[in-house]
Amino acid sequence: MKKKENNSGSRLKVIPLGGLEQIGMNITAFEYGDSIVVVDCGLSFPADDMLGIDLVIPDVTYLKENIDKVKGFVITHGHEDHIGALPYVLKEINVPVYATRLTMGIIENKLKEHELTKTAKRKVVKFGQSINLGQFRVEFIKTNHSIVDAAALAIYSPAGIVVHTGDFKVDYTPVFGDAIDLQRFAELGKKGVLALMCDSTNAERPGFTPSERTVGTTFDTLFEEHKNTRIFVATFASNVDRVQQIINSAYKFGRKVCVEGRSMVSIIETARNLGCISIPENTLIEVEQMKDYPSEKQVIITTGSQGESMAALSRMAGGMHRKITIGPGDTVIFSSNPIPGNEKSVTKVINELIRKGADVVFQDAHVSGHACQEEIKLIYSLIRPKYAVPVHGEIKHLKAQAKIAQSLGIEKDNIFVLSSGDVLEMGESGAGVTGRVPVGAILVDGLGVGDVGNVVLRDRQHLAEDGIMIVVMSLDRMEGQLVAGPDIVSRGFVYVKESDELIEEARQTVDEALQKCLDRGITDWGRLKNTTKDTLGDYVWKKTKRRPMILPIIMEV
């Protein structure tokens, strides 16, 4: 690798287009000269105030404007917050996608759903392999995470090496495959690393993250304690190692396993085809076969550990699932922690299950997939980067990692806590934030991508909070008088049958205001609509202290 910078002293640009200041929507562009390589392309889930929105994907305007430079997407692992936006983005930026085996298997499922398998170019990469992309060479390094086949990336550029850990933990005894390749991190550290971009999710937590394998022992204990009940285990669909351990315990205790939840079924099938999970023969059964076995010989692995309203567990808890109901004699194990923001939904499902008579276990059946402070220190000590760029987390997580880096002797001026959109330039002469590029959230609602913006969201919030009043009238413009109306229809404002007086009084008030306008010869629709809005708005505010949306409709006869 050339150590000197060429391209007349070009510098390496690191441009996070999402994923900072939040958990989710991870996507970062690396640019040097005429080449851009993009790491990850994730989505995030809507906040509570994004009414009706299904998904949020990153704004990739910068990549569209520089499409000739973009050489490819390199993906660290198969979680939604790292791959979920790919099908949407590939429609506009059709460049090759590089990923490890299971990650690519999950991406392929997404591409099939969006009918992109013919057009999207993709290549499966093995650990230790490097790919050349323009001015860059990207090496995939084995790490551990709560999904199989997670990778860290060593990104070689003429300005130096950047190591991106992806989401990781240090697990010496993983359930599947090898432990994290610490040796390779050390070798890179000896070569000299320009910058380390390290996962910050657990940067506030002291100590080490326990091995995924410890959960297997917990399951054995729980299965032993609940021998006479049917067992449900709710976990993340993508946590293949967790599913493997549940199946191991079920097999040990002579139970049959049923998998419920579309995403769970799809990922397990993909993992099975790729040899990332081993299921003993005659252990898996279909929902229809459950009636053939006594309930204490059944385990149901399900999605919905985050309280998602449409996931299998929530439907079972609410009595809306077509085939499975939960009641007394059932044990439900939550094998996950609530993601920040989901606590309410999870508590709601737990309460619902307890009300149905189920025994609910939600402690100690989970370990994180992210590195705690001691593991983060280990990676820093092995890699010894010149610059530290914490990634993957809210601002408090990024700051916590910045403190760790400082405690290990990295100068404060060499630690960059970035915001999405910042352009960090690095080279032999130094590093610094030199500008910004456009970033933002594109909202996906049903089949519409980006057609719901802030104005529409504001209207939805307005409608949700105060409802709507529609005023309908017919106008004879020649005569300058109302032929019919104004009539008022309301939705989500007050219950009309019990508020006849209020609506009638409101109607009369609008009628009087409109008559005054018409008497003065004002027949301009715009003026009449504004008069209607102002008069009705003032009246309703005075009477109810609410501001419903007011929609005047004028028909001409």
BATORFI-415783 format. One record per residue (C-alpha): residue in one letter; x, y, z; residue number from 1. Coordinates in pm, whole numbers, plus 32768, in hexadecimal, padded with zeros to 4 digits. Example, Ala and Ser with C-alpha at 12.3 -4.5 7.8 and 13.67 -1.06 7.14 Angstrom:
% BATORFI-415783
{rec "a" {84CE 7E3E 830C} 1}
{rec "s" {8557 7F96 82CA} 2}
//
This chain:
% BATORFI-415783
{rec "m" {8000 8000 8000} 1}
{rec "k" {808B 8155 7FA6} 2}
{rec "k" {80CC 8219 80DE} 3}
{rec "k" {80F2 836C 8037} 4}
{rec "e" {7FB7 8421 7FCC} 5}
{rec "n" {7F92 8449 7E57} 6}
{rec "n" {7E81 84FB 7D8D} 7}
{rec "s" {7F34 8644 7DD3} 8}
{rec "g" {7F13 861A 7F4A} 9}
{rec "s" {7DAC 8596 7F50} 10}
{rec "r" {7D1F 8554 80A7} 11}
{rec "l" {7C37 8443 811D} 12}
{rec "k" {7AD5 84BB 8163} 13}
{rec "v" {79F6 8401 825A} 14}
{rec "i" {788A 846B 8232} 15}
{rec "p" {7781 83CE 8316} 16}
{rec "l" {7633 83F0 825C} 17}
{rec "g" {7571 835E 8385} 18}
{rec "g" {7595 828F 84C0} 19}
{rec "l" {7631 8393 85A3} 20}
{rec "e" {7565 842D 86BF} 21}
{rec "q" {7477 8302 86A3} 22}
{rec "i" {7473 8187 86A8} 23}
{rec "g" {7417 8129 8544} 24}
{rec "m" {7435 81A1 83DA} 25}
{rec "n" {75AC 815E 83C8} 26}
{rec "i" {7653 81CB 8284} 27}
{rec "t" {77AD 8266 8256} 28}
{rec "a" {785E 82D4 8117} 29}
{rec "f" {79DA 82C3 80F6} 30}
{rec "e" {7A5F 83A0 7FDF} 31}
{rec "y" {7BBB 83C1 7F4F} 32}
{rec "g" {7BFC 846A 7E00} 33}
{rec "d" {7B0E 83D3 7CFF} 34}
{rec "s" {7A93 82B5 7DDC} 35}
{rec "i" {797D 8291 7EDD} 36}
{rec "v" {793F 8153 7FA4} 37}
{rec "v" {7804 8140 807C} 38}
{rec "v" {7800 8077 81BF} 39}
{rec "d" {76A3 7FF2 821B} 40}
{rec "c" {7550 8074 81AF} 41}
{rec "g" {7459 8053 82CD} 42}
{rec "l" {7300 80CC 832C} 43}
{rec "s" {726F 8141 8474} 44}
{rec "f" {7113 8112 8500} 45}
{rec "p" {7024 8238 8522} 46}
{rec "a" {7012 830B 865C} 47}
{rec "d" {6EC6 8326 8715} 48}
{rec "d" {6E73 8471 866E} 49}
{rec "m" {6E9D 83E3 850C} 50}
{rec "l" {6D32 837A 84EA} 51}
{rec "g" {6CF0 826F 83E5} 52}
{rec "i" {6E5D 8256 837B} 53}
{rec "d" {6EE6 80F6 8348} 54}
{rec "l" {705D 812E 831F} 55}
{rec "v" {715D 8243 8312} 56}
{rec "i" {727C 8230 8217} 57}
{rec "p" {73A7 8317 81E4} 58}
{rec "d" {73B3 8434 80E9} 59}
{rec "v" {74C0 83CF 7FED} 60}
{rec "t" {74C0 8512 7F21} 61}
{rec "y" {763B 852B 7F4A} 62}
{rec "l" {766D 83D2 7EAE} 63}
{rec "k" {757B 8423 7D91} 64}
{rec "e" {7639 8565 7D47} 65}
{rec "n" {7782 84A0 7D3E} 66}
{rec "i" {76FC 8360 7C9F} 67}
{rec "d" {782B 8340 7BB6} 68}
{rec "k" {7913 8321 7CE3} 69}
{rec "v" {7847 821D 7DA5} 70}
{rec "k" {78F4 80CA 7D83} 71}
{rec "g" {781C 7FF2 7E66} 72}
{rec "f" {7774 7FAA 7FB4} 73}
{rec "v" {7835 7EDB 80B2} 74}
{rec "i" {7757 7E4E 81C3} 75}
{rec "t" {77CB 7DF1 8322} 76}
{rec "h" {76A7 7D0E 838B} 77}
{rec "g" {753C 7CB7 834C} 78}
{rec "h" {7477 7D8C 8443} 79}
{rec "e" {7364 7E76 83C6} 80}
{rec "d" {7419 7FAC 8442} 81}
{rec "h" {7539 7F4E 8358} 82}
{rec "i" {748E 7EB5 8226} 83}
{rec "g" {731E 7F1C 8235} 84}
{rec "a" {7334 8045 8146} 85}
{rec "l" {73F7 7F8A 8037} 86}
{rec "p" {72CA 7F2B 7F5E} 87}
{rec "y" {7257 8098 7F59} 88}
{rec "v" {73B0 812C 7F1D} 89}
{rec "l" {741D 802E 7E14} 90}
{rec "k" {72F9 809F 7D3B} 91}
{rec "e" {73AB 81ED 7D19} 92}
{rec "i" {7517 818D 7D4D} 93}
{rec "n" {7547 803D 7CA6} 94}
{rec "v" {76AA 7FDE 7D08} 95}
{rec "p" {7730 7E8B 7D7D} 96}
{rec "v" {76EE 7E14 7EE3} 97}
{rec "y" {77FD 7D53 7F9F} 98}
{rec "a" {77A9 7C8A 80D8} 99}
{rec "t" {77EF 7B44 818F} 100}
{rec "r" {7720 7A08 815D} 101}
{rec "l" {75F7 7A29 824C} 102}
{rec "t" {75EC 7BA5 8225} 103}
{rec "m" {75C9 7B77 80AC} 104}
{rec "g" {74C3 7A66 80DF} 105}
{rec "i" {73EA 7B5B 81A5} 106}
{rec "i" {7428 7C71 80A4} 107}
{rec "e" {73BA 7B82 7F8D} 108}
{rec "n" {726C 7B49 8041} 109}
{rec "k" {7236 7CC2 8042} 110}
{rec "l" {7296 7CE7 7ED5} 111}
{rec "k" {719E 7BD4 7E78} 112}
{rec "e" {7085 7C8F 7F2A} 113}
{rec "h" {70DA 7DCA 7E64} 114}
{rec "e" {7112 7D08 7D1B} 115}
{rec "l" {727A 7D7F 7D01} 116}
{rec "t" {7331 7C30 7CE9} 117}
{rec "k" {736A 7C55 7B71} 118}
{rec "t" {73F5 7DB6 7B7C} 119}
{rec "a" {74B8 7DC6 7CC5} 120}
{rec "k" {7624 7D55 7CAD} 121}
{rec "r" {76A6 7CA0 7DE1} 122}
{rec "k" {77D5 7BDE 7E51} 123}
{rec "v" {7806 7B00 7F83} 124}
{rec "v" {7950 7B47 8036} 125}
{rec "k" {7A0B 7A5B 8122} 126}
{rec "f" {7ABA 7ACC 825F} 127}
{rec "g" {7C24 7B2D 8219} 128}
{rec "q" {7BCD 7B7F 80B1} 129}
{rec "s" {7C05 7CDC 801F} 130}
{rec "i" {7B4D 7D89 7F06} 131}
{rec "n" {7BD5 7EA4 7E31} 132}
{rec "l" {7AE8 7FC7 7DFB} 133}
{rec "g" {7B8A 80EA 7D40} 134}
{rec "q" {7C8A 8190 7E25} 135}
{rec "f" {7C1E 80AE 7F45} 136}
{rec "r" {7C63 7F4C 7FB4} 137}
{rec "v" {7B6F 7EC0 80B5} 138}
{rec "e" {7BC3 7D92 818E} 139}
{rec "f" {7AB8 7CCE 824C} 140}
{rec "i" {7B1F 7C67 83AF} 141}
{rec "k" {7A65 7B67 8487} 142}
{rec "t" {79AF 7BF7 85B7} 143}
{rec "n" {7899 7B7E 869F} 144}
{rec "h" {7740 7C1B 86C1} 145}
{rec "s" {75DC 7BAA 8704} 146}
{rec "i" {75C6 7B31 859C} 147}
{rec "v" {76AB 7A3B 84EB} 148}
{rec "d" {77AB 7AB1 83E6} 149}
{rec "a" {77E1 7C11 8470} 150}
{rec "a" {7916 7CBF 83E8} 151}
{rec "a" {79F9 7DDF 843B} 152}
{rec "l" {7A95 7E96 8313} 153}
{rec "a" {7BF8 7F0B 82D9} 154}
{rec "i" {7BDA 801C 81D4} 155}
{rec "y" {7D2A 805C 812A} 156}
{rec "s" {7D56 81AA 8076} 157}
{rec "p" {7E89 826A 8000} 158}
{rec "a" {7E58 8347 8136} 159}
{rec "g" {7E6B 8220 8227} 160}
{rec "i" {7D9B 8106 82BD} 161}
{rec "v" {7C4A 813F 8364} 162}
{rec "v" {7BBE 8021 8435} 163}
{rec "h" {7A40 8015 8458} 164}
{rec "t" {79D9 7F15 8560} 165}
{rec "g" {786E 7EF6 84F1} 166}
{rec "d" {7794 7E82 8613} 167}
{rec "f" {7867 7D97 86E5} 168}
{rec "k" {78B6 7CF2 8830} 169}
{rec "v" {79DE 7C1D 8898} 170}
{rec "d" {7959 7ABB 88C0} 171}
{rec "y" {7A64 79B2 88FD} 172}
{rec "t" {7961 7899 88FB} 173}
{rec "p" {7866 78F0 87EA} 174}
{rec "v" {7744 7804 87A7} 175}
{rec "f" {7798 77E9 8634} 176}
{rec "g" {78E1 781C 857D} 177}
{rec "d" {7A24 78B4 85FA} 178}
{rec "a" {7A72 79B9 86FF} 179}
{rec "i" {7ABE 7B1F 8697} 180}
{rec "d" {7C0A 7B39 85D8} 181}
{rec "l" {7CC8 7C06 86DB} 182}
{rec "q" {7E10 7B9D 863B} 183}
{rec "r" {7DB8 7C53 84F9} 184}
{rec "f" {7D5F 7D8E 85BD} 185}
{rec "a" {7EB6 7D7D 8664} 186}
{rec "e" {7F66 7D52 8514} 187}
{rec "l" {7EB4 7E84 848C} 188}
{rec "g" {7F15 7F43 85C7} 189}
{rec "k" {8084 7EEE 8582} 190}
{rec "k" {8064 7F6C 841B} 191}
{rec "g" {7FD8 80B6 8498} 192}
{rec "v" {7E68 8115 848D} 193}
{rec "l" {7DF8 8274 8432} 194}
{rec "a" {7CA0 8262 84D9} 195}
{rec "l" {7BC1 8173 859B} 196}
{rec "m" {7A47 8188 8577} 197}
{rec "c" {79C7 80B8 8699} 198}
{rec "d" {786B 8045 8708} 199}
{rec "s" {77F4 8121 882C} 200}
{rec "t" {76A8 807A 888B} 201}
{rec "n" {7721 7FF9 89DD} 202}
{rec "a" {7836 80F9 8A16} 203}
{rec "e" {778D 8165 8B5B} 204}
{rec "r" {778E 8003 8BEA} 205}
{rec "p" {78C1 7F99 8CB4} 206}
{rec "g" {795D 7E40 8C9B} 207}
{rec "f" {7933 7D37 8B8E} 208}
{rec "t" {7800 7CBC 8AD3} 209}
{rec "p" {77C5 7B4E 8B32} 210}
{rec "s" {77E4 7A44 8A25} 211}
{rec "e" {76AC 79ED 895D} 212}
{rec "r" {76E1 7888 89D5} 213}
{rec "t" {7683 78E8 8B3C} 214}
{rec "v" {751B 7912 8AC6} 215}
{rec "g" {7515 77A0 8A6A} 216}
{rec "t" {7551 7742 8BD6} 217}
{rec "t" {743A 7832 8C41} 218}
{rec "f" {7349 7789 8B4D} 219}
{rec "d" {73A1 7631 8BD7} 220}
{rec "t" {7351 76AD 8D36} 221}
{rec "l" {7209 7751 8CC7} 222}
{rec "f" {719C 7618 8C08} 223}
{rec "e" {71EB 7548 8D3D} 224}
{rec "e" {711A 7630 8E1A} 225}
{rec "h" {6FEF 7635 8D2C} 226}
{rec "k" {6FDB 74C4 8CCF} 227}
{rec "n" {6E60 74B8 8CDE} 228}
{rec "t" {6E09 75EA 8C11} 229}
{rec "r" {6E0E 7646 8AA4} 230}
{rec "i" {6F30 7737 8A68} 231}
{rec "f" {6F32 7869 8987} 232}
{rec "v" {707B 791F 8946} 233}
{rec "a" {7073 7A7A 88AB} 234}
{rec "t" {71B5 7AF7 880E} 235}
{rec "f" {723F 7BB5 86E3} 236}
{rec "a" {7206 7B00 8599} 237}
{rec "s" {736E 7B43 8531} 238}
{rec "n" {7411 7AB1 8669} 239}
{rec "v" {7458 795E 85CB} 240}
{rec "d" {7542 78F3 86E7} 241}
{rec "r" {742E 7932 87E6} 242}
{rec "v" {733A 7860 8719} 243}
{rec "q" {7444 774F 8704} 244}
{rec "q" {7462 7745 8880} 245}
{rec "i" {72E9 773D 88B4} 246}
{rec "i" {72D8 7617 87C1} 247}
{rec "n" {73FB 7569 8878} 248}
{rec "s" {7345 7588 89C8} 249}
{rec "a" {71FA 7518 892F} 250}
{rec "y" {72A1 73E3 8898} 251}
{rec "k" {734C 7393 89E5} 252}
{rec "f" {71F9 739B 8A96} 253}
{rec "g" {7144 72D7 8986} 254}
{rec "r" {7070 73FA 890D} 255}
{rec "k" {6FFC 744B 87AB} 256}
{rec "v" {7040 75A9 8724} 257}
{rec "c" {6F50 7681 865D} 258}
{rec "v" {6FCB 77CB 85C5} 259}
{rec "e" {6ECB 78E3 85A7} 260}
{rec "g" {6EF7 7A37 84FF} 261}
{rec "r" {6F40 7A75 838D} 262}
{rec "s" {7098 7B15 83BB} 263}
{rec "m" {7104 7A02 84AC} 264}
{rec "v" {709B 78EA 83BD} 265}
{rec "s" {714B 7995 8299} 266}
{rec "i" {7298 79CE 834D} 267}
{rec "i" {72A4 786F 83E5} 268}
{rec "e" {7265 77D9 828D} 269}
{rec "t" {737F 78AC 81F8} 270}
{rec "a" {746C 7853 8318} 271}
{rec "r" {7416 76E2 82F7} 272}
{rec "n" {7459 76E2 8180} 273}
{rec "l" {75AC 7785 81BD} 274}
{rec "g" {760A 769A 82D8} 275}
{rec "c" {760B 77AB 83E3} 276}
{rec "i" {7518 76EF 84C3} 277}
{rec "s" {74F2 757A 8504} 278}
{rec "i" {739D 74F3 8560} 279}
{rec "p" {737E 7385 85CC} 280}
{rec "e" {7294 72B8 84F3} 281}
{rec "n" {7123 72AF 8553} 282}
{rec "t" {714A 73D2 8644} 283}
{rec "l" {709D 74E2 8578} 284}
{rec "i" {6F25 74C7 854D} 285}
{rec "e" {6E22 759F 849B} 286}
{rec "v" {6D12 765A 855B} 287}
{rec "e" {6C11 7562 84D8} 288}
{rec "q" {6CCF 743D 8577} 289}
{rec "m" {6CCB 74D4 86D6} 290}
{rec "k" {6B81 7428 8726} 291}
{rec "d" {6C31 72D5 86FF} 292}
{rec "y" {6D16 7317 882A} 293}
{rec "p" {6CCC 735E 899A} 294}
{rec "s" {6D04 74CE 89F1} 295}
{rec "e" {6E21 7480 8AE6} 296}
{rec "k" {6EE1 73ED 89BE} 297}
{rec "q" {6ECF 752C 88EE} 298}
{rec "v" {6FAD 7660 88C7} 299}
{rec "i" {6F37 7784 87F0} 300}
{rec "i" {7048 7874 877F} 301}
{rec "t" {6FA8 79BC 8719} 302}
{rec "t" {6FE9 7B20 86A8} 303}
{rec "g" {6F5F 7C46 876E} 304}
{rec "s" {705A 7C66 888A} 305}
{rec "q" {7050 7DE1 8856} 306}
{rec "g" {6ED6 7DFB 887A} 307}
{rec "e" {6EA0 7E41 8705} 308}
{rec "s" {6D29 7E52 86D5} 309}
{rec "m" {6D1A 7D71 85A2} 310}
{rec "a" {6E1D 7C70 8614} 311}
{rec "a" {6DB0 7B0E 866B} 312}
{rec "l" {6DD2 7B2E 87E8} 313}
{rec "s" {6D04 7C70 87F9} 314}
{rec "r" {6BF3 7BCC 872A} 315}
{rec "m" {6BF5 7A9B 8810} 316}
{rec "a" {6BEC 7B7A 8947} 317}
{rec "g" {6AC8 7C40 88B8} 318}
{rec "g" {6A09 7B05 8853} 319}
{rec "m" {6A22 7B62 86E2} 320}
{rec "h" {6AFF 7A44 866C} 321}
{rec "r" {6A43 7951 858D} 322}
{rec "k" {6AE7 7812 8608} 323}
{rec "i" {6B87 7843 875E} 324}
{rec "t" {6AF4 78C9 88A0} 325}
{rec "i" {6BB6 78FE 89E2} 326}
{rec "g" {6B1E 78BB 8B36} 327}
{rec "p" {6B54 7812 8C89} 328}
{rec "g" {6C54 76FA 8C73} 329}
{rec "d" {6D2F 77BD 8B7F} 330}
{rec "t" {6E85 7853 8BCC} 331}
{rec "v" {6F00 7978 8AF8} 332}
{rec "i" {7076 79C7 8AFE} 333}
{rec "f" {70E9 7B19 8A79} 334}
{rec "s" {7245 7AD9 89F1} 335}
{rec "s" {729D 7C44 89A3} 336}
{rec "n" {72B4 7D99 8A45} 337}
{rec "p" {71CA 7EB0 89D5} 338}
{rec "i" {7274 7F93 88D8} 339}
{rec "p" {726A 80FC 895E} 340}
{rec "g" {7110 8186 890D} 341}
{rec "n" {7062 8032 890A} 342}
{rec "e" {703E 8008 8A84} 343}
{rec "k" {6ECD 806D 8A87} 344}
{rec "s" {6E68 7F7B 8974} 345}
{rec "v" {6F27 7E5C 8A1A} 346}
{rec "t" {6E88 7EA1 8B6F} 347}
{rec "k" {6D31 7EAA 8ACB} 348}
{rec "v" {6D64 7D4F 8A31} 349}
{rec "i" {6DEF 7CC3 8B7C} 350}
{rec "n" {6CBD 7D46 8C3A} 351}
{rec "e" {6BD5 7CB5 8B32} 352}
{rec "l" {6C7C 7B5E 8B53} 353}
{rec "i" {6C6E 7B62 8CD0} 354}
{rec "r" {6AFC 7BC2 8CBE} 355}
{rec "k" {6AC5 7A90 8BE2} 356}
{rec "g" {6B5A 79B8 8CF8} 357}
{rec "a" {6CAE 7973 8C5B} 358}
{rec "d" {6DF0 7965 8D24} 359}
{rec "v" {6EDD 7A6E 8C94} 360}
{rec "v" {705A 7A63 8CB8} 361}
{rec "f" {7115 7B99 8C48} 362}
{rec "q" {7258 7B96 8D11} 363}
{rec "d" {73A9 7AFD 8CC0} 364}
{rec "a" {7344 7A4E 8B7D} 365}
{rec "h" {7408 7B3F 8AA4} 366}
{rec "v" {7567 7BBF 8A6B} 367}
{rec "s" {75C2 7CE9 8994} 368}
{rec "g" {7669 7CCF 8840} 369}
{rec "h" {7737 7E08 887C} 370}
{rec "a" {7887 7E42 8924} 371}
{rec "c" {7898 7ED8 8A82} 372}
{rec "q" {79AE 7FC1 8AF6} 373}
{rec "e" {7ABF 7EBC 8B2F} 374}
{rec "e" {7A91 7E27 89D3} 375}
{rec "i" {7A96 7F82 8936} 376}
{rec "k" {7BDE 7FC4 89F2} 377}
{rec "l" {7C69 7E7B 896F} 378}
{rec "i" {7C21 7ED8 8804} 379}
{rec "y" {7CB9 8034 8832} 380}
{rec "s" {7DEF 7F9C 88D4} 381}
{rec "l" {7E20 7EA7 87B6} 382}
{rec "i" {7DE1 7F9E 869D} 383}
{rec "r" {7E86 80D4 8738} 384}
{rec "p" {7DE3 81C7 8643} 385}
{rec "k" {7E57 832C 860A} 386}
{rec "y" {7CF1 83AA 85FD} 387}
{rec "a" {7BB8 832A 86B1} 388}
{rec "v" {7A61 834F 860F} 389}
{rec "p" {7952 82B1 86EC} 390}
{rec "v" {7829 822C 8621} 391}
{rec "h" {76DE 8178 8653} 392}
{rec "g" {7627 8222 876D} 393}
{rec "e" {7577 834E 87FB} 394}
{rec "i" {764A 8479 885E} 395}
{rec "k" {766E 83F9 89C6} 396}
{rec "h" {76FC 82AF 8947} 397}
{rec "l" {77EF 835C 885A} 398}
{rec "k" {7865 8445 8970} 399}
{rec "a" {7894 831B 8A5C} 400}
{rec "q" {7979 8278 895E} 401}
{rec "a" {7A35 83BF 8928} 402}
{rec "k" {7A82 83BA 8A9F} 403}
{rec "i" {7B04 8253 8A86} 404}
{rec "a" {7BE6 82B4 8961} 405}
{rec "q" {7C6C 83DB 8A27} 406}
{rec "s" {7CAF 8300 8B57} 407}
{rec "l" {7D85 8223 8A75} 408}
{rec "g" {7E64 8347 8A16} 409}
{rec "i" {7DC9 83BE 88CE} 410}
{rec "e" {7DE0 8538 88C0} 411}
{rec "k" {7C98 85F4 88E5} 412}
{rec "d" {7CD3 86A8 8798} 413}
{rec "n" {7CEF 8556 86E9} 414}
{rec "i" {7B97 84DD 875C} 415}
{rec "f" {7A73 853E 867B} 416}
{rec "v" {790D 851E 86F5} 417}
{rec "l" {785B 8560 85AB} 418}
{rec "s" {76F6 85AC 8546} 419}
{rec "s" {7655 850C 8415} 420}
{rec "g" {76B3 85E2 82EA} 421}
{rec "d" {7808 8656 836D} 422}
{rec "v" {792D 8630 827E} 423}
{rec "l" {7A62 85BD 833D} 424}
{rec "e" {7BA0 85E1 826F} 425}
{rec "m" {7CD8 8521 82D7} 426}
{rec "g" {7E39 8514 8253} 427}
{rec "e" {7FA5 8523 82BA} 428}
{rec "s" {7F86 8698 82FB} 429}
{rec "g" {7E6D 866D 83F9} 430}
{rec "a" {7CF6 8640 8412} 431}
{rec "g" {7BC4 8717 8440} 432}
{rec "v" {7A57 874C 83E5} 433}
{rec "t" {7A5F 881C 82A4} 434}
{rec "g" {78F1 8835 8240} 435}
{rec "r" {779B 8796 8230} 436}
{rec "v" {76D0 86D8 812F} 437}
{rec "p" {7553 86BC 811F} 438}
{rec "v" {74C9 85A9 81FE} 439}
{rec "g" {7371 855B 8286} 440}
{rec "a" {7262 845A 82AF} 441}
{rec "i" {7188 83E2 818F} 442}
{rec "l" {703D 835A 8212} 443}
{rec "v" {6FAA 821C 8180} 444}
{rec "d" {6E2F 81FD 819D} 445}
{rec "g" {6DA1 80C7 80F4} 446}
{rec "l" {6E20 80D2 7F8F} 447}
{rec "g" {6E6D 8246 7F9C} 448}
{rec "v" {6FDC 829C 7FCF} 449}
{rec "g" {701B 8405 8029} 450}
{rec "d" {6EBD 847E 7FD0} 451}
{rec "v" {6E70 84C5 813D} 452}
{rec "g" {6F39 85EF 81B7} 453}
{rec "n" {6F34 86D2 82E6} 454}
{rec "v" {6DFC 878B 8274} 455}
{rec "v" {6D33 8648 8250} 456}
{rec "l" {6DB3 85CA 83A2} 457}
{rec "r" {6D51 8714 8442} 458}
{rec "d" {6BF3 86F2 83AF} 459}
{rec "r" {6BD9 858B 8430} 460}
{rec "q" {6C3B 85FC 858C} 461}
{rec "h" {6B3E 8718 8577} 462}
{rec "l" {6A2C 8625 850C} 463}
{rec "a" {6A8F 852E 861E} 464}
{rec "e" {6A86 8638 872D} 465}
{rec "d" {6956 870B 86D1} 466}
{rec "g" {689B 8666 85B0} 467}
{rec "i" {6807 870C 847C} 468}
{rec "m" {66D4 87E1 8427} 469}
{rec "i" {6660 87F0 82BF} 470}
{rec "v" {6580 8912 8255} 471}
{rec "v" {64BE 88D7 8110} 472}
{rec "m" {63FD 89E4 8055} 473}
{rec "s" {6372 8A2C 7EFA} 474}
{rec "l" {639D 8B86 7E65} 475}
{rec "d" {62E7 8C30 7D47} 476}
{rec "r" {63F8 8D1C 7CD3} 477}
{rec "m" {6319 8DDC 7BDE} 478}
{rec "e" {6219 8E2D 7CE9} 479}
{rec "g" {6327 8E46 7DF6} 480}
{rec "q" {626B 8D74 7EF2} 481}
{rec "l" {6279 8C26 7FA6} 482}
{rec "v" {618F 8B28 7F0B} 483}
{rec "a" {61D1 8A16 800B} 484}
{rec "g" {6290 89F3 814F} 485}
{rec "p" {636E 8A34 81FC} 486}
{rec "d" {635A 88D4 8289} 487}
{rec "i" {645A 8857 8384} 488}
{rec "v" {64DE 86F4 8398} 489}
{rec "s" {65DD 869B 84A4} 490}
{rec "r" {66BE 856D 84E6} 491}
{rec "g" {6793 8539 861C} 492}
{rec "f" {6723 8687 86AE} 493}
{rec "v" {65EC 864D 8782} 494}
{rec "y" {64E3 853E 877E} 495}
{rec "v" {63E2 85EB 86A3} 496}
{rec "k" {62A7 8548 872E} 497}
{rec "e" {62F1 85D7 8885} 498}
{rec "s" {6363 872A 8802} 499}
{rec "d" {6246 8793 871F} 500}
{rec "e" {6232 88EA 87BF} 501}
{rec "l" {63A3 8933 8797} 502}
{rec "i" {63A7 88CC 8626} 503}
{rec "e" {6263 898C 85DA} 504}
{rec "e" {62E7 8AC6 8684} 505}
{rec "a" {6430 8AA3 85C7} 506}
{rec "r" {636C 8A80 8481} 507}
{rec "q" {62A5 8BBE 84C5} 508}
{rec "t" {63E2 8C7F 851E} 509}
{rec "v" {6487 8C1A 83D2} 510}
{rec "d" {6343 8C65 8315} 511}
{rec "e" {6334 8DC7 83A2} 512}
{rec "a" {64A2 8E0D 8350} 513}
{rec "l" {6475 8D8F 81EA} 514}
{rec "q" {6336 8E5C 81B8} 515}
{rec "k" {63F4 8F96 8222} 516}
{rec "c" {64FE 8F4D 811B} 517}
{rec "l" {63FE 8F0C 800B} 518}
{rec "d" {633A 9048 8067} 519}
{rec "r" {647E 9109 802C} 520}
{rec "g" {64A1 9065 7ED4} 521}
{rec "i" {65C2 8F81 7F37} 522}
{rec "t" {659F 8E3C 7E71} 523}
{rec "d" {6710 8DE3 7E52} 524}
{rec "w" {6738 8C77 7EC4} 525}
{rec "g" {6880 8CB6 7F76} 526}
{rec "r" {67EB 8DCF 804A} 527}
{rec "l" {66B3 8D04 809B} 528}
{rec "k" {6781 8BD6 8103} 529}
{rec "n" {685F 8CAB 81E4} 530}
{rec "t" {672E 8D4F 8283} 531}
{rec "t" {6699 8BF5 82C6} 532}
{rec "k" {67DE 8B77 8362} 533}
{rec "d" {6812 8CAC 843C} 534}
{rec "t" {66A9 8CC7 84B4} 535}
{rec "l" {667D 8B55 84FF} 536}
{rec "g" {67DC 8B39 8596} 537}
{rec "d" {679B 8C5A 8687} 538}
{rec "y" {6645 8BD7 86E9} 539}
{rec "v" {66BC 8A72 872B} 540}
{rec "w" {67ED 8AE9 87F1} 541}
{rec "k" {670E 8BC6 88CB} 542}
{rec "k" {661B 8AA7 8910} 543}
{rec "t" {6702 8976 8929} 544}
{rec "k" {686B 89F2 893D} 545}
{rec "r" {68BF 8911 8815} 546}
{rec "r" {6940 895D 86BB} 547}
{rec "p" {68BD 8859 85C6} 548}
{rec "m" {692C 8863 845C} 549}
{rec "i" {6825 8926 8396} 550}
{rec "l" {67E5 88CE 822A} 551}
{rec "p" {66F1 89B2 8170} 552}
{rec "i" {6661 891D 802C} 553}
{rec "i" {65AC 8A08 7F3C} 554}
{rec "m" {64E4 8987 7E14} 555}
{rec "e" {6473 8A70 7D04} 556}
{rec "v" {6319 8A56 7C69} 557}
//
